[in-house]
Amino acid sequence: MDRNAQEELKAHLMQTDEDFRHLVEQHSELAHQLEDLASRPHLTDQEQVEEVRLKKMKLHAKDLIEARLSRYRAQHVA
């Protein structure tokens, strides 16, 4: 699937699938929190632990988004 079709599918699911929209919003919020941590000159030990936790959560959200996209494509191509 080319990049344009992928973006169109994401836009469609954002409009029609509340769970998908929630996952994308969660991924975006986690990315924002990570950017905030990355902008600091030094992280405390607790902030470093939080950074690892946020990265894992963000990756999990991305995996769920990709799984949802793949499942949607499989259902509508078959």
C-alpha positions as CSV (number, residue, x, y, z in Angstrom):
1,M,0.0,0.0,0.0
2,D,1.5,3.3,-1.0
3,R,1.9,6.2,1.5
4,N,-1.1,8.2,0.1
5,A,-3.4,5.2,0.4
6,Q,-2.2,4.6,3.9
7,E,-2.9,8.2,4.9
8,E,-6.3,8.1,3.3
9,L,-7.1,4.9,5.3
10,K,-5.9,6.5,8.5
11,A,-8.1,9.6,7.8
12,H,-11.1,7.4,7.1
13,L,-10.6,5.4,10.3
14,M,-10.1,8.6,12.3
15,Q,-13.5,9.7,11.2
16,T,-15.3,6.4,11.5
17,D,-13.7,4.4,14.3
18,E,-13.7,5.9,17.8
19,D,-11.3,3.3,19.2
20,F,-8.8,4.0,16.3
21,R,-9.1,7.7,16.9
22,H,-8.4,7.2,20.6
23,L,-5.3,5.1,19.8
24,V,-3.9,7.8,17.5
25,E,-4.6,10.5,20.0
26,Q,-2.9,8.5,22.7
27,H,0.1,7.9,20.5
28,S,0.3,11.6,19.8
29,E,0.0,12.6,23.4
30,L,2.8,10.1,24.4
31,A,5.0,11.6,21.6
32,H,4.4,15.0,23.0
33,Q,5.3,13.9,26.5
34,L,8.5,12.3,25.2
35,E,9.4,15.5,23.3
36,D,9.0,17.4,26.6
37,L,11.4,15.1,28.3
38,A,13.9,15.2,25.4
39,S,14.0,19.0,25.6
40,R,15.4,18.9,29.1
41,P,19.1,19.2,29.5
42,H,19.3,16.5,32.1
43,L,16.9,13.9,33.3
44,T,16.6,12.7,36.9
45,D,16.6,8.9,37.5
46,Q,12.8,9.0,37.9
47,E,12.5,11.0,34.6
48,Q,14.6,8.4,32.9
49,V,12.4,5.6,34.1
50,E,9.3,7.6,33.0
51,E,10.9,8.1,29.6
52,V,11.4,4.3,29.1
53,R,7.8,3.7,30.3
54,L,6.4,6.3,27.9
55,K,8.4,4.9,25.0
56,K,7.0,1.4,25.7
57,M,3.5,2.8,25.8
58,K,4.0,4.7,22.6
59,L,5.3,1.7,20.8
60,H,2.4,-0.4,22.0
61,A,-0.1,2.2,20.8
62,K,1.7,2.2,17.4
63,D,1.6,-1.6,17.2
64,L,-2.2,-1.5,17.9
65,I,-2.7,1.2,15.3
66,E,-0.8,-0.9,12.7
67,A,-2.7,-4.0,13.6
68,R,-6.0,-2.2,13.2
69,L,-4.9,-0.8,9.8
70,S,-3.8,-4.3,8.6
71,R,-7.0,-5.9,9.8
72,Y,-9.1,-3.2,8.1
73,R,-7.1,-3.7,4.8
74,A,-7.5,-7.5,5.0
75,Q,-11.3,-7.2,5.6
76,H,-11.8,-4.8,2.7
77,V,-9.5,-6.3,0.2
78,A,-10.7,-9.9,0.5
